[in-house]
Amino acid sequence: MITDYKMDKPISNENEEKKSLNFIEQLVEKEIKEEKHNGKILTRFPPEPNGYLHIGHAKAICVSFGIAKKYGGKTNLRFDDTNPAKEEARYVDAIKEDIKWLGFEWEGEPKFTSDYFDQLYTWACDLIKKDKAYIDSQSSEEMAKQKGTPTTPGTHSPNRSRSVEENLDLFERMKNGEFEEGTHVLRAKIDMAHSNMHMRDPLMYRIINAPHHRTGDKWHIYPMYDWAHGESDYIEGITNSLCSLEFEIHRPLYEWFVENIKSDMYQPLQSEFARLNLNYTVMSKRKLLQLVEENLVTGWDDPRMPTISGLRRRGYTPKSIIDFADTIGVAKRNNTIDVAVLENSVRNDLNKTAPRVMAVLDPIKVVIDNFTEGEVEWLDAENSQEDESLGFRKVPFTKEIYIEREDFREQANKKFFRLKLDKEVRLKNAYIIKAVSVEKDEEENITVIHATYDPKSKSGSGTEESLRKVKGTLHWVSVSESVDAEIRLYDRLFMNENPDGDKEKDFKEFLNPDSLEVITAKVEPSLKECKSQDRFQFQRMGYFVADNDSTANKLVFNKTVGLRDSWAKKDK
């Protein structure tokens, strides 16, 4: 649906009241006031290198890096590389690229949990020596049965009373690769009757006989997240460990591990905030990987994907994503955000920064009968109504032009302000024209519109005719001077507002079969010079970006977002 020029400006947020401090900022300011950690603020962002980052991670990045930046602190980038079966170096590179693209900088070199494997192993041995950890040789099913329920206590493993010497011997042999996967695990010895299920002798290490992308074949045991997380924070001197809300119930275990290995009074503080949930979106990396591996999308950077690389390829800007994170704020309660809020963030940014150009997506030819055959008149066209510094460009006007097919009707009511027989419209940056007749094929489909133009009505000429008002203004391109472009029109990837919500159905059942439409459009010749990731407003059509596939010989554009949340209803 096309919208009118007057409708293409989003609502301004400039008059919003200044936001109050969120609960994390209040906590940090309290720590600074109390001179905790000597006023030092060090946060961390700990992604798993088992896939690409998505918009939910972008929010976490904005929180962790943003808090540190606001209070003069720093942020570590630490890869939680504790599962070699699913991790790849290419994911490490992609994550670093995404963070840099968003405009954030981490402190020093990127860090890895694998940097601390030796120290973690030593501390685990110390816990065994203190009789606070033991090797369990039961199956995972047996251990699950012994865990109990939230209302009933668990029962002790028959291996819980193993001697310190036997536990140390088995642990070392596990490390050396003497056992098959699943035969042994290392568990912390805490309390099988604890009200928090995570405190009932949780796993610390499991056997994985797979090469690691950084340590090779050195290790055959790998730490669980709950064990490695707090200890890595402790090693790095993290002051504020910011996590999503599902880790709140893990916090007592986080604190127990640190308390039982620390050598001083320092202890990182874990704080939890609500993760980002978007409607019509899947946020599970495992499910996103399924889409990639089953070729249901073209890759992690498919513009329909909620990944940062997908949003980048679709034309989103770093500022729009950061503004979106700021708009939704930091909360303590999970909720689902309307994807329209994200779309409005990029619309607000691109409205200020994207040059205006003309492209006709569904062309029909208009022949201007009283314009000279073969003549090309180059007209001035402003590049932005928002930013005068973007200046002007030249657009060619010729006897034959294209307009949008839906911008013409033979017969229409008074509310239709576009082109119809015996009525006038203005061509953007050009002249007023009047439709006089049409040509049709054998099936009565209109193939050509004939019109006349008013030579004295050129935009910006200062003549009385040029100032004459008509109700409709259309975009257009020259037939002879225009360029073909492949346009990829993207819709939501899922038809269901909550594709993860029905546990009895596969989320892929809700995939939108019409999430991508590819058409050939006619665009003005200035776009021949554009480069990959150049963003534009196609006037009256929406915001578009030059795709990575675009070349000098083949222009390819992705639709980023429409001009409004809901496009204006088509005139009747």
C-alpha positions as CSV (number, residue, x, y, z in Angstrom):
1,M,0.0,0.0,0.0
2,I,1.3,3.5,-0.9
3,T,1.1,6.3,1.5
4,D,1.0,10.0,0.8
5,Y,4.0,12.3,1.3
6,K,2.3,14.1,4.2
7,M,2.1,10.8,6.0
8,D,5.8,9.8,5.8
9,K,7.0,11.5,9.0
10,P,7.0,9.4,12.2
11,I,5.9,10.9,15.5
12,S,8.7,12.7,17.2
13,N,9.9,11.5,20.7
14,E,11.8,14.7,21.4
15,N,9.3,15.9,24.0
16,E,9.4,12.8,26.1
17,E,10.2,13.4,29.8
18,K,13.6,12.4,31.0
19,K,13.6,8.8,32.2
20,S,14.3,8.0,35.8
21,L,17.1,5.7,36.8
22,N,16.4,2.0,36.3
23,F,17.0,-0.4,39.2
24,I,20.5,-1.4,37.9
25,E,21.5,2.2,37.7
26,Q,20.2,2.8,41.2
27,L,22.3,-0.1,42.4
28,V,25.5,1.1,40.7
29,E,25.1,4.6,42.0
30,K,24.6,3.2,45.5
31,E,27.8,1.2,45.1
32,I,29.7,4.2,43.9
33,K,28.4,6.3,46.8
34,E,29.5,3.6,49.2
35,E,32.9,3.4,47.4
36,K,32.5,-0.3,46.9
37,H,35.2,-1.7,44.7
38,N,36.9,1.7,45.1
39,G,34.5,3.2,42.7
40,K,35.4,0.8,40.0
41,I,32.8,-0.4,37.5
42,L,33.6,-3.5,35.4
43,T,30.8,-5.4,33.6
44,R,31.1,-8.2,31.1
45,F,29.2,-9.6,28.1
46,P,29.5,-13.4,28.0
47,P,28.1,-14.9,24.8
48,E,28.3,-18.5,23.8
49,P,30.0,-18.9,20.4
50,N,27.4,-21.4,19.2
51,G,25.5,-19.1,16.9
52,Y,24.9,-15.5,15.8
53,L,23.7,-12.8,18.2
54,H,20.1,-11.7,17.9
55,I,18.1,-8.7,19.0
56,G,17.8,-10.1,22.5
57,H,21.5,-10.1,22.8
58,A,21.6,-6.6,21.4
59,K,19.6,-5.5,24.4
60,A,22.0,-7.3,26.8
61,I,24.9,-5.6,25.0
62,C,23.3,-2.2,25.4
63,V,22.7,-2.9,29.1
64,S,26.2,-4.2,30.0
65,F,28.2,-1.9,27.9
66,G,25.8,1.1,28.5
67,I,26.0,0.8,32.3
68,A,29.7,0.8,32.3
69,K,30.0,3.6,29.8
70,K,27.5,5.8,31.8
71,Y,29.5,5.5,35.0
72,G,33.0,5.7,33.6
73,G,33.6,1.9,33.8
74,K,34.7,-0.8,31.3
75,T,33.2,-4.0,29.9
76,N,34.9,-7.3,29.2
77,L,33.9,-9.4,26.2
78,R,34.2,-13.0,27.4
79,F,33.2,-16.0,25.3
80,D,31.6,-18.8,27.3
81,D,33.3,-21.5,25.3
82,T,32.5,-24.5,27.5
83,N,30.8,-26.8,25.0
84,P,33.1,-27.7,22.1
85,A,30.5,-29.9,20.4
86,K,28.5,-26.8,19.4
87,E,31.0,-24.0,19.2
88,E,32.9,-22.6,16.2
89,A,35.5,-20.0,15.6
90,R,33.3,-18.4,12.9
91,Y,30.8,-17.6,15.6
92,V,33.4,-15.8,17.6
93,D,34.3,-13.6,14.6
94,A,30.6,-12.9,13.9
95,I,29.9,-11.9,17.5
96,K,32.9,-9.5,17.6
97,E,31.7,-7.9,14.3
98,D,28.2,-7.4,15.7
99,I,29.4,-5.7,18.9
100,K,31.7,-3.4,16.9
101,W,29.0,-2.6,14.4
102,L,26.7,-1.5,17.3
103,G,29.5,0.9,18.3
104,F,30.7,-0.7,21.6
105,E,34.3,-1.4,22.6
106,W,35.4,-4.0,25.1
107,E,38.3,-3.7,27.4
108,G,41.6,-5.2,26.2
109,E,41.6,-8.4,24.1
110,P,38.5,-10.6,24.0
111,K,38.5,-13.1,26.8
112,F,37.5,-16.8,26.9
113,T,36.3,-19.1,29.7
114,S,38.8,-21.5,28.2
115,D,41.5,-19.1,29.3
116,Y,40.7,-20.2,32.9
117,F,40.3,-23.9,32.4
118,D,43.5,-24.7,34.4
119,Q,42.4,-22.4,37.3
120,L,38.9,-23.8,37.3
121,Y,40.2,-27.3,37.4
122,T,42.5,-26.5,40.3
123,W,39.6,-24.9,42.2
124,A,37.5,-27.9,41.5
125,C,40.2,-30.1,43.0
126,D,40.3,-27.8,46.0
127,L,36.5,-28.3,46.5
128,I,37.0,-32.1,46.3
129,K,39.8,-31.9,48.9
130,K,37.4,-29.9,51.2
131,D,34.8,-32.7,50.7
132,K,32.5,-30.2,48.9
133,A,32.5,-32.0,45.5
134,Y,32.4,-35.6,44.4
135,I,32.3,-37.8,41.3
136,D,28.9,-39.3,40.5
137,S,28.8,-42.3,38.2
138,Q,25.1,-42.6,37.9
139,S,23.2,-42.1,34.7
140,S,21.5,-38.7,34.1
141,E,18.1,-40.4,34.5
142,E,19.0,-41.8,37.9
143,M,20.3,-38.4,39.1
144,A,17.1,-36.7,37.8
145,K,15.0,-39.1,39.9
146,Q,17.0,-38.4,43.0
147,K,16.6,-34.7,42.7
148,G,13.2,-34.7,44.1
149,T,10.6,-32.0,43.4
150,P,10.2,-28.4,44.6
151,T,8.0,-29.7,47.4
152,T,9.8,-32.9,48.2
153,P,13.5,-33.3,49.2
154,G,15.9,-35.2,47.0
155,T,17.9,-38.3,48.0
156,H,21.7,-38.7,48.2
157,S,23.6,-40.4,45.4
158,P,25.2,-43.7,46.4
159,N,28.5,-42.1,45.2
160,R,28.2,-39.1,47.5
161,S,30.3,-40.8,50.2
162,R,33.3,-41.6,48.0
163,S,36.6,-40.7,49.5
164,V,38.5,-37.6,48.6
165,E,41.3,-39.8,47.2
166,E,39.0,-41.7,44.9
167,N,37.2,-38.5,43.7
168,L,40.6,-36.9,42.9
169,D,41.7,-40.0,41.0
170,L,38.6,-40.3,39.0
171,F,38.5,-36.6,38.2
172,E,42.0,-36.6,36.9
173,R,41.3,-39.7,34.8
174,M,38.2,-37.9,33.4
175,K,40.4,-35.0,32.4
176,N,42.8,-37.3,30.7
177,G,40.1,-38.9,28.5
178,E,40.0,-42.4,30.1
179,F,36.2,-42.5,30.2
180,E,33.3,-42.4,27.7
181,E,30.9,-39.5,27.8
182,G,28.1,-39.9,30.3
183,T,30.0,-42.3,32.6
184,H,31.0,-39.7,35.3
185,V,30.3,-36.2,36.3
186,L,31.6,-33.9,39.0
187,R,28.9,-32.6,41.4
188,A,29.1,-30.0,44.2
189,K,28.1,-31.4,47.6
190,I,25.6,-28.9,48.9
191,D,22.1,-29.9,50.1
192,M,19.7,-32.4,48.5
193,A,16.9,-31.0,50.6
194,H,17.4,-27.4,49.6
195,S,14.3,-25.5,48.6
196,N,16.2,-24.2,45.5
197,M,16.5,-27.1,43.1
198,H,19.8,-25.7,41.7
199,M,21.4,-26.1,45.1
200,R,20.8,-29.9,45.2
201,D,24.3,-31.1,44.3
202,P,24.5,-29.4,40.9
203,L,26.8,-30.6,38.1
204,M,30.2,-28.8,37.8
205,Y,31.9,-30.9,35.1
206,R,30.8,-33.3,32.4
207,I,32.9,-35.4,30.0
208,I,33.0,-34.2,26.3
209,N,35.4,-36.1,24.1
210,A,35.5,-33.5,21.4
211,P,38.3,-31.1,20.3
212,H,37.9,-27.5,21.4
213,H,38.3,-24.7,18.9
214,R,41.0,-23.1,21.1
215,T,42.5,-25.8,23.4
216,G,42.4,-28.7,20.9
217,D,42.5,-32.1,22.6
218,K,43.9,-31.0,25.9
219,W,40.7,-31.3,27.8
220,H,38.1,-34.1,28.0
221,I,36.1,-32.4,30.8
222,Y,34.3,-29.1,30.5
223,P,32.8,-26.9,33.2
224,M,29.1,-26.2,33.5
225,Y,28.0,-22.6,33.1
226,D,27.0,-22.2,36.8
227,W,30.5,-23.3,37.9
228,A,32.5,-21.3,35.3
229,H,30.4,-18.1,35.3
230,G,31.0,-16.8,38.8
231,E,34.6,-18.0,38.9
232,S,35.4,-16.3,35.6
233,D,33.8,-13.1,37.0
234,Y,35.9,-13.4,40.1
235,I,39.1,-13.9,38.1
236,E,38.5,-10.8,35.9
237,G,37.4,-8.6,38.8
238,I,33.9,-8.1,37.5
239,T,32.0,-5.8,39.8
240,N,28.5,-6.1,38.3
241,S,27.5,-9.4,36.6
242,L,24.4,-8.5,34.7
243,C,22.2,-11.4,33.6
244,S,18.8,-12.1,32.2
245,L,16.0,-12.9,34.6
246,E,16.1,-16.7,34.2
247,F,19.4,-16.7,36.1
248,E,17.9,-15.1,39.2
249,I,17.2,-18.6,40.7
250,H,20.8,-19.5,39.9
251,R,22.2,-16.6,42.0
252,P,22.5,-18.5,45.3
253,L,24.6,-21.1,43.5
254,Y,26.7,-18.4,41.9
255,E,27.4,-17.0,45.4
256,W,28.0,-20.4,46.9
257,F,30.7,-21.2,44.4
258,V,32.5,-17.9,44.8
259,E,32.3,-18.0,48.6
260,N,33.9,-21.4,48.6
261,I,36.9,-20.6,46.4
262,K,37.6,-16.9,47.1
263,S,40.8,-15.9,48.7
264,D,39.8,-12.4,49.7
265,M,36.7,-10.4,50.6
266,Y,35.9,-9.5,46.9
267,Q,32.7,-11.0,45.4
268,P,31.1,-10.0,42.1
269,L,27.4,-9.0,42.4
270,Q,25.0,-10.7,40.0
271,S,21.9,-8.7,39.0
272,E,19.1,-9.9,36.8
273,F,16.9,-8.0,34.3
274,A,14.1,-9.1,32.0
275,R,15.2,-10.6,28.7
276,L,13.7,-9.2,25.5
277,N,10.8,-11.0,24.0
278,L,9.3,-9.8,20.6
279,N,6.1,-11.0,19.1
280,Y,6.1,-12.8,15.7
281,T,9.7,-13.7,16.6
282,V,11.7,-16.7,17.8
283,M,14.7,-15.9,20.1
284,S,16.1,-19.4,20.6
285,K,19.5,-19.8,19.0
286,R,18.8,-23.5,18.7
287,K,15.7,-22.8,16.7
288,L,17.3,-20.2,14.6
289,L,20.0,-22.7,13.8
290,Q,17.3,-25.1,12.7
291,L,16.0,-22.5,10.2
292,V,19.5,-22.1,8.8
293,E,20.4,-25.8,8.7
294,E,17.1,-26.8,7.1
295,N,17.5,-24.0,4.4
296,L,14.3,-22.3,5.5
297,V,16.2,-19.1,5.4
298,T,19.3,-18.1,3.4
299,G,21.6,-18.0,6.4
300,W,22.1,-16.3,9.8
301,D,22.1,-12.9,8.0
302,D,18.9,-13.5,6.2
303,P,17.0,-10.2,6.5
304,R,14.0,-12.0,8.0
305,M,16.0,-13.3,10.9
306,P,16.1,-11.4,14.2
307,T,19.9,-11.7,14.3
308,I,22.0,-8.5,14.5
309,S,23.6,-9.5,11.1
310,G,20.1,-10.1,9.6
311,L,18.9,-6.7,10.9
312,R,22.0,-5.1,9.5
313,R,21.5,-6.6,6.1
314,R,17.9,-5.5,6.2
315,G,19.0,-1.9,6.7
316,Y,18.7,-1.3,10.4
317,T,21.2,1.1,11.9
318,P,23.1,0.8,15.1
319,K,21.4,3.9,16.4
320,S,18.0,2.5,15.8
321,I,18.8,-0.7,17.8
322,I,20.3,1.2,20.6
323,D,17.4,3.6,20.7
324,F,15.0,0.6,20.7
325,A,16.8,-0.8,23.7
326,D,16.6,2.5,25.5
327,T,12.9,2.8,24.7
328,I,11.9,-0.5,26.2
329,G,14.2,0.1,29.2
330,V,15.4,-2.3,31.9
331,A,12.8,-4.1,33.9
332,K,12.4,-6.8,36.5
333,R,9.4,-8.5,34.9
334,N,9.3,-10.4,31.6
335,N,6.9,-9.1,29.0
336,T,6.6,-9.2,25.2
337,I,7.4,-6.2,23.1
338,D,5.5,-5.4,19.9
339,V,7.8,-5.7,16.9
340,A,6.3,-2.4,15.7
341,V,8.3,-0.7,18.5
342,L,11.5,-1.9,16.9
343,E,10.3,-1.0,13.4
344,N,9.5,2.5,14.6
345,S,13.0,3.0,16.0
346,V,14.6,2.4,12.6
347,R,11.9,4.5,10.9
348,N,12.7,7.4,13.2
349,D,16.4,7.2,12.4
350,L,16.1,6.7,8.7
351,N,13.6,9.5,8.4
352,K,16.4,11.8,9.5
353,T,19.3,10.3,7.6
354,A,18.1,8.4,4.5
355,P,18.2,10.3,1.2
356,R,15.0,10.4,-0.7
357,V,15.0,8.8,-4.2
358,M,12.3,7.6,-6.6
359,A,11.7,4.0,-7.5
360,V,8.6,2.5,-9.2
361,L,7.9,-1.0,-7.9
362,D,4.9,-1.9,-10.1
363,P,5.4,0.2,-13.2
364,I,3.0,1.3,-15.9
365,K,4.0,3.5,-18.8
366,V,2.8,7.1,-19.2
367,V,3.4,8.8,-22.5
368,I,3.4,12.6,-22.3
369,D,2.1,13.5,-25.7
370,N,3.2,17.1,-25.8
371,F,6.7,16.6,-24.6
372,T,9.4,16.5,-27.3
373,E,10.4,13.0,-28.5
374,G,14.0,12.2,-27.6
375,E,14.5,15.1,-25.2
376,V,16.0,14.6,-21.7
377,E,15.5,17.4,-19.2
378,W,17.5,17.1,-16.0
379,L,15.6,18.4,-13.0
380,D,16.7,19.3,-9.5
381,A,15.5,17.0,-6.8
382,E,16.1,17.5,-3.1
383,N,17.7,14.5,-1.3
384,S,16.0,15.1,2.0
385,Q,13.3,17.2,3.5
386,E,14.9,16.7,6.9
387,D,18.5,17.4,6.3
388,E,19.3,20.3,3.9
389,S,23.0,19.4,4.0
390,L,22.3,16.4,1.8
391,G,21.7,18.8,-1.1
392,F,20.2,18.0,-4.5
393,R,20.6,15.5,-7.3
394,K,19.6,15.5,-10.9
395,V,16.7,13.4,-12.2
396,P,15.9,12.9,-15.9
397,F,12.5,13.8,-17.3
398,T,11.5,12.3,-20.7
399,K,8.5,11.8,-22.9
400,E,7.9,8.4,-21.5
401,I,7.8,7.8,-17.7
402,Y,6.8,5.1,-15.3
403,I,4.4,5.5,-12.4
404,E,3.0,3.0,-10.0
405,R,0.1,1.0,-11.5
406,E,-2.1,1.6,-8.5
407,D,-1.6,5.3,-8.9
408,F,-4.0,5.4,-11.9
409,R,-7.6,4.7,-12.3
410,E,-9.9,5.4,-15.2
411,Q,-12.8,6.1,-12.9
412,A,-12.5,7.0,-9.3
413,N,-14.4,8.9,-6.6
414,K,-13.5,12.2,-5.1
415,K,-11.3,10.7,-2.4
416,F,-8.8,9.3,-5.0
417,F,-6.2,12.0,-5.3
418,R,-3.9,10.3,-7.7
419,L,-4.0,10.2,-11.5
420,K,-7.4,9.6,-13.3
421,L,-8.8,10.5,-16.7
422,D,-9.2,14.3,-17.2
423,K,-7.7,15.0,-13.8
424,E,-4.3,16.5,-12.8
425,V,-1.5,15.5,-10.5
426,R,2.0,16.8,-9.9
427,L,5.0,14.6,-10.6
428,K,7.4,15.0,-7.7
429,N,10.2,17.5,-8.5
430,A,8.7,17.9,-12.0
431,Y,5.5,19.1,-13.7
432,I,1.8,18.8,-13.4
433,I,0.3,16.3,-15.8
434,K,-3.3,15.4,-16.9
435,A,-4.4,11.9,-18.1
436,V,-6.2,12.1,-21.4
437,S,-6.6,8.5,-22.6
438,V,-5.4,4.9,-22.2
439,E,-4.3,2.0,-24.3
440,K,-5.6,-1.5,-23.5
441,D,-4.7,-5.1,-24.5
442,E,-7.1,-7.7,-25.7
443,E,-8.2,-8.5,-22.1
444,E,-9.0,-4.9,-21.4
445,N,-5.9,-4.4,-19.2
446,I,-4.4,-0.9,-19.3
447,T,-1.0,-1.0,-20.9
448,V,-0.2,2.7,-21.5
449,I,-1.6,6.0,-20.2
450,H,-1.5,9.1,-22.4
451,A,-1.1,12.4,-20.7
452,T,-0.2,16.0,-21.3
453,Y,2.0,18.2,-19.2
454,D,2.0,21.9,-18.3
455,P,5.4,23.3,-19.3
456,K,5.1,26.3,-17.0
457,S,4.4,24.1,-13.9
458,K,7.9,22.9,-13.2
459,S,8.6,22.6,-9.5
460,G,10.7,25.4,-8.1
461,S,10.6,27.5,-11.2
462,G,8.8,30.4,-9.3
463,T,6.1,30.9,-12.0
464,E,2.5,31.3,-11.1
465,E,1.8,27.9,-12.8
466,S,4.5,26.2,-10.8
467,L,2.8,27.4,-7.6
468,R,-0.6,26.1,-8.7
469,K,-1.9,23.5,-6.2
470,V,-3.2,20.1,-7.1
471,K,-4.2,17.5,-4.6
472,G,-2.0,14.6,-5.7
473,T,1.7,14.2,-6.0
474,L,3.2,11.0,-7.5
475,H,6.7,9.6,-7.7
476,W,7.9,8.5,-11.2
477,V,11.0,7.6,-13.2
478,S,12.0,8.0,-16.8
479,V,11.5,5.0,-19.1
480,S,14.7,5.4,-21.1
481,E,16.9,6.6,-18.2
482,S,15.7,4.3,-15.4
483,V,17.6,1.3,-14.2
484,D,16.2,-2.2,-13.4
485,A,16.6,-3.3,-9.8
486,E,15.8,-6.5,-7.9
487,I,13.7,-5.6,-4.9
488,R,13.2,-8.0,-2.0
489,L,10.1,-7.3,-0.1
490,Y,10.2,-8.9,3.3
491,D,7.3,-9.6,5.6
492,R,7.3,-11.2,9.1
493,L,8.9,-14.6,9.2
494,F,6.1,-16.0,11.4
495,M,2.4,-15.7,11.0
496,N,1.7,-16.5,14.6
497,E,2.2,-13.7,17.2
498,N,3.8,-16.3,19.6
499,P,5.3,-19.0,17.4
500,D,6.9,-20.6,20.5
501,G,3.7,-20.6,22.5
502,D,2.1,-23.8,21.4
503,K,4.2,-26.6,22.9
504,E,2.3,-29.2,21.0
505,K,3.2,-27.8,17.6
506,D,6.5,-27.3,15.9
507,F,7.3,-23.6,15.7
508,K,8.1,-24.1,12.0
509,E,4.4,-24.7,11.3
510,F,3.9,-21.0,11.8
511,L,6.4,-19.9,9.1
512,N,5.0,-17.3,6.7
513,P,5.1,-18.7,3.2
514,D,4.9,-15.2,1.9
515,S,7.7,-13.7,4.0
516,L,9.7,-12.9,0.8
517,E,8.6,-11.5,-2.5
518,V,11.1,-10.7,-5.2
519,I,10.1,-8.2,-7.9
520,T,11.9,-6.1,-10.6
521,A,11.4,-2.4,-10.2
522,K,12.5,0.7,-12.2
523,V,14.7,3.1,-10.2
524,E,16.2,6.5,-11.0
525,P,19.7,6.4,-12.5
526,S,21.4,8.1,-9.5
527,L,21.2,4.7,-7.7
528,K,23.7,3.2,-10.1
529,E,26.4,4.7,-7.9
530,C,25.1,3.3,-4.6
531,K,27.2,0.8,-2.5
532,S,26.3,-2.1,-0.3
533,Q,24.5,-1.0,2.8
534,D,23.6,2.5,1.4
535,R,20.1,3.3,2.8
536,F,17.4,5.3,1.0
537,Q,13.8,6.3,1.3
538,F,12.0,5.2,-1.8
539,Q,9.5,8.0,-1.8
540,R,6.0,7.0,-0.8
541,M,7.1,3.3,-0.7
542,G,9.3,2.9,2.4
543,Y,12.9,2.6,3.4
544,F,15.3,0.3,1.5
545,V,18.9,-0.7,1.6
546,A,21.4,-1.9,-1.0
547,D,22.0,-5.5,-0.4
548,N,25.4,-7.3,-0.2
549,D,24.5,-9.0,-3.5
550,S,24.2,-5.6,-5.2
551,T,26.8,-4.9,-7.9
552,A,27.3,-2.3,-10.6
553,N,25.7,-4.7,-13.1
554,K,22.8,-5.7,-10.9
555,L,21.2,-3.5,-8.3
556,V,19.5,-5.4,-5.4
557,F,17.6,-3.7,-2.6
558,N,16.0,-5.0,0.6
559,K,12.9,-3.4,2.0
560,T,13.8,-2.3,5.6
561,V,10.4,-1.0,6.8
562,G,7.4,1.0,5.6
563,L,6.9,4.6,6.1
564,R,4.5,4.1,9.0
565,D,3.4,1.4,11.4
566,S,0.2,1.1,9.5
567,W,0.2,2.4,6.0
568,A,-2.6,4.7,5.0
569,K,-5.6,3.0,3.6
570,K,-5.8,2.8,-0.1
571,D,-8.0,5.4,-1.6
572,K,-11.3,4.1,-2.8
